[in-house]
Amino acid sequence: MIPTYLEKIKLSVVIPVYSGADYLESLAQQIDALRSRWIENKAPVSLSEAIFVDDAAVDDSPAILNSLSEKYPWMTILNLSRNFGQHPATEAGILYTSGDWVVTLDEDLQHPPALIETLLIKAVTDHCDIVYANPKHAVHQNLIRDWGSRGYKRMIARLTGIKTIPLINSFRLIRGTIARAAASVCSHDTYLDIALTWFTERIGFVRADFTDQRLIESGKSGYNFRKLLSHARRMILSTQTKALRIGGLLGILTFLLSLTFGSYIFLNAIYGWSVITVQGWASIVVISSFLGGVSLLLISIVIEYISIILLHTQGKPTFFVVDRSADKLLLEYFRDQKHVYPA
């Protein structure tokens, strides 16, 4: 006998839309199929809403969305005043959600809605607040796009110390309170996935099969080179990179070396070791190293303060409180259904 859960855990889906006319109807059908399956199984979770954010779409997406919303009452359409980009559109959609969990995915069926349940299983089993669906294979099947994105994320991970950066993407499950809190503090240049790390370190990943069929089939992408550079710049601005501290350490090292070399020159002058044959140059090197080390140290301190102020203005919190007590219901349900998640 399937147990009936009186209090449903609500899940919201957010989809930014820019050029998805060819995919929206199929996407809505797949979301509805998942929603219906949970209802039939009397699951403790319900897909309560799917928010489609019209980011000034360049095709017939708005008309298609309006038609679909009449068929599916769980659909909500948001129309942005102009094109703001994928991240701002996602953040806008998140702020309109009411679910205990929020899923973000792309418009072009690159992210199968059926995988949402897999993300939920991972979240409640491993006590995660965020779960990313990480592709098993190259998503774009484009050497420059795939390797460029992967290499850049690895570089930022090393500079910032945020180890999860190489595995992030736009197919994510986020605890609702964290999703809305992160979206609310995001400014124009804040990278959403970096902002999420300000609120939790319980981040998990699920390996899954999905590819960017639109790019593979048509060769067209919603991101041109300029947008990709802007994407990368926002990621840097949203982090407090360790490279800033490297400059400070280099300044301290230069300062200490100048003191050491200066002491050696002083002793050489007193005891007449005659090791330094050219007079004057050693003193210039010492003075230049001393002033250079002090200047580099002071500059790194100033930049560090600017970085702290920037993160403060972007809304990085001092603390955040989260309630995970309802996860037990989902965990019991998935165990009863004998679900397992892929490693």
N, C-alpha and C positions, 0 to 999 in steps of 0.2 A: 504493500500500500504506500502510495506517495504521500508524504506528510504535507500538510497545508501550512504555510507560514503567514501569520497574520500581519506582521510588519515587513513590508518589502523594502529591500535595499535598492535604491534608485540609481540607475546609470544613465548618464547623458553622453551623447555623441556630438562632436563638433567637427564640421567639415567646411573649410574655406573653399569658395568656388570662384574661379577666374575664367576657365575655358573648359568646362566639363560637360558640355551639352550632350556629347556622345556617350557619356557614362552614367549620368545622374539617375536615369530610370532603373538601370540594372543595380546601381548602388542602393537605391531606396528599397528595391525588392529584396536584396540580400539582408539589409538591416531589418526589414519586416519579418523575414524568415527566422532570424535569430530571436527577435522579440516574440514571435508566435510560439517558437519552440520552448522558450522559458515559461510562457503562459501555460502551455499544454503540460509541461512537466511540473507545474506548480512550484517553480523555483523561488527561492527567497529573494531573488534579484529580478528587477523589471527594467526593461529599456524604456524609460519614461519619456524621453524626448531625443530628437536629433535636430540640432541647430545648424542649418546651412547658412553660411555667411557669404552673401553676394558682394565680392570685393571688386565692384565695378566691372563685372564680367564682360568679355569682349565678344561673346557669341550669344546664342539663344538660351543660355542657362537661366536667366531670370524668368522667362515665360515657362520654361519646363518646370522650374521649382514651384511656381504658382500653381501649375496644373497638378503636380504631384502632391502638394500640400492639401488639396481638396480631397484627394484619394486617401492620404495617410494623415489622420488627425494628430499624430505624434510629431509631425514635422513642424518646425518653426523657421521662418525665413527672416534673416536680418539683411538689410540693404545699407551698405556703407556709402557715404556721400561721394567718395572717389576711391581710386585704387590706393590702398595703403601697404599692400604686401602680405605675404602669407602669415608671418608671425603676428603682426598687429590684428589681422583678420581672425586668427586663431584666438588671440587674447580677448578680442571683443566677444567672440562666441562663448568662450569660457565664462566670462563675466555674466552672461545671461543664463547660465546653467543653474540647476537646482539639485543635481544628483549627488549622491554620496561618492560616486566615482565618475570620472570624466574620461572619455576616450577621444583622442584627436586622430583623424586620418585624412588622407588625400582624396580628392574628388574622382580620380581616374582609375579606380579599382586596383591601384597598386597595392593597397592594403585591404585584404579580404576581411569583411566584418565578422566572418565566422571565427577568426582568430581572437576576437575579443574575449571569448570565454577562456581561451588558453591563457591570456594575460591575467584574467581574474584568478584563475587557479594558481598561477605563479605568485600573485600578490598575497593571497591569503595563506598559502602554504609556507612561503618564506618570509612572511610578515613585512612585505614591501609597501612603500607608499607610492612608488612610481615603478612601472614596468615598461620597458621598451621592447618592441618586436625588432630583432636584429636579423637581417637577411643572411641566409646561409651562403648565398652566391652573390656575384656582382649584380647590383640592382639595375644599373643603367646599361650594362654591357658595352660601355664606352670607356676605353682605357684612360683617357685624360680625365673624364668626370669622376670615375670610380677611384682611381689611384690618387688624383689630386685632392679629392674630398677626404679620403682616408689619411693621406699624408699630412694634410693641414690639421686635421683633428688630433692626430698623434702628437704633432708639434705643440699645439695649444695645451694638450694634456700634460706634456713634460714641463712647459713653462709655468702652468698654473698649479700643478699638483692635483688636478681633478681627474682621476683615473677613468671616470665613466664617459668622458667626452668622446673618445673614438667610437663608441657604440650608440650614440644618440641618433634619433631620427624623428620624423614627424608622426610616426605611428606609436602612440604612447597611451598608457593607462595611468591616470593620476588620481590620487585621493581628492575628492571634491573640494574640501576646505583648503588644501594646499594649492590646488590648481587655481582657485579663485583668488587666494591671497597673493600668489606669484603674479598672476595676470594683472592684479590691481596695482602692483608696485612697478610694473614694467613701464619704462619711459620709451621715448622714440628710439633710442639706441640700445635698449636692453635686449639681450638674447634670452628668449624664454627658458630654454633648457638650463642655462646658467643660473637664472633667477630661481628655478626650481631647486637647485642644490643649496640655496640659501635657507631653505625650509626643512630639508630632510636629507639624510645620507642613506636612507633605506631604499636603494635603487636596484632593481633587478632587470634581467634581460632574458628573453626567450628567442631561441633560434627558430626561424620560420622561412618558408619558401615564398618569396614574392619578388616581382620584378617590375620595372617601370616600362610597361608595355607601350605606353604612348610615345615615349622617347625612342624605344627600339623600333617600333613600326613606322613612325612618321619622321623621326629625327628631330622633332620639335620638343622644346622644353620650356616650362614657364620661367626658367631662370637663365638669363643670358649672362655673359661674362661680367658685365657691370654689376648685375644683381648679386652674383656669386661673391664678388669682391666686397660689396656692401655687407653681405651676410657674414663674411669672414671678419670684417672690421668690427661689426657689432659684437661678435663673440669675444674679440680681444678687449673691447671697451667694458665688457660686463665682467671681466675677471681681474683679480689682483695678481698679476703675474710675478712669478719668482724671479724673473729677469731683472725686475727693479731692485731686488735685494742683491743680485749679483754685482751690480754697479757699486753698491755700498761696500760690499766685501772687497772689491777690487781697489776702491779708494783707501780702505783701511790697510790693505796689503802694501799698496804703494807708499803710504805714509810710514809704515813700519820699516820698509826697505830703505827709505830716505834717511830715517833716523839711524839705522844700522850702518849705512854707508857713510853718513856724516860722522858718526863716532869713529869709524875707521880712519877717515881723513884727519880728524882731530888728533888721534893717537899717532898717526903717521907723521904729522907735523911736529909733535912733541919729541918723539923718539928718533926721528930722522931715519925711518926705514928705507927711504929712497925708492919705494915701490912705484910711486906715481911720479913720472918724469916730466909731464907737461903740467905746468902750474896754471891754475884758474879754471880749467875745464871741469875738474872733479867737483869744485864748489858750485859751479853753474848747474851741473847734473843734480846735485843734492837739493839745491834750492828749487829747481824746476819740479823734481819728483815730490818734494814736500808740499809745495803749493798745489801741484796737480792732484795729489792724493787727497788733500783737504777739500779742494774744490769738488772733486768727484764724489766724496762722501757727503758734502753738504747738498749737492745737487740731487743725489739719490734720496736723501732725507726729504727734501722738498717734494720730489716726485712721488714718494711714498705717501706723504700727507695729501697730495692732490688725489692720488688713487683712493685713499680712504674717504675723502670728501665726496668723490665721484660715486663711490658705492653707497654712501649715505644718502646722497641726493636721488639715487636710483631706487632707494627703498629697502636696502638689505636689512633684515630685522635683527634685533638683539636676541630674540627668542620667539618660539611659536609653539602653541599647544595643539595637540591632535588627539582625536578619539578613535581608537582602533577596536573597540569592544564588539562592534557589529560583525567583525570578520569571522567570528566563531560560527555564525549562521551559514555563511558561505562555505566555510571549511567543512562543516558537517554535511552540507548538501552535496558537495563535490565528492566527498568520501563515500556517501551513500550511492552516488551515481557511478562510483569506481572510475572517476576521471584521473588522469595523470597528465602532467605537462612535460613537454620535451626539454631535455637539458640544453 
